[in-house]
């Protein structure tokens, strides 16, 4: 997921995306624990996507509080 794609989303959509990514990360960790994970690099990608979403959420919240 590109940062430009994330910036186009609204705050509600970002919160929904964040919860979806957290659920996906939980499932990936569970699969990894029982040795059924096909692509272990997906965990790293999901973590980065979560960080991107959180960063942009924080940017939008601070921008709203300043105005």
C-alpha positions in Angstrom: 0.0 0.0 0.0 1.4 3.3 -1.1 1.3 6.4 1.3 -0.5 8.4 -1.4 -3.3 5.8 -1.4 -3.6 6.0 2.4 -3.7 9.8 2.4 -6.7 9.8 0.1 -8.8 7.9 2.7 -11.0 9.5 5.3 -10.4 9.1 9.0 -13.3 6.6 9.3 -11.8 4.6 6.4 -8.4 4.7 7.9 -9.7 3.4 11.2 -11.5 0.6 9.4 -8.3 -0.2 7.4 -6.3 -0.2 10.7 -8.6 -2.7 12.3 -8.5 -4.9 9.2 -4.7 -4.8 9.1 -4.5 -5.7 12.8 -6.8 -8.7 12.3 -4.7 -9.8 9.3 -1.5 -9.5 11.4 -3.1 -11.6 14.1 -4.0 -14.3 11.6 -0.6 -14.2 10.1 1.1 -14.6 13.5 -1.3 -17.5 14.3 -0.4 -19.2 11.0 3.3 -18.7 11.7 3.0 -20.3 15.1 1.5 -23.4 13.7 3.9 -23.5 10.7 1.3 -22.9 8.1 2.5 -19.5 6.8 3.3 -19.5 3.1 4.9 -16.1 2.9 6.7 -14.9 6.1 7.5 -11.6 4.5 3.8 -10.7 4.5 4.1 -10.1 8.3 6.7 -7.4 7.7 4.5 -5.8 5.0 1.4 -5.7 7.2 3.4 -4.2 10.0 4.6 -1.5 7.7 1.1 -0.8 6.4 -0.1 -0.5 10.0 2.6 2.0 10.7 1.7 4.0 7.6 -2.0 4.1 8.5 -1.2 5.1 12.1 1.2 7.9 11.0 -1.3 9.4 8.5 -4.1 9.1 11.1 -1.9 11.1 13.5 -1.1 13.7 10.8 -4.8 14.2 10.1 -5.7 14.4 13.8 -3.0 17.0 14.5 -4.0 19.0 11.4 -7.6 19.1 12.5 -6.7 20.1 16.1 -4.5 23.0 14.8 -7.3 24.4 12.6 
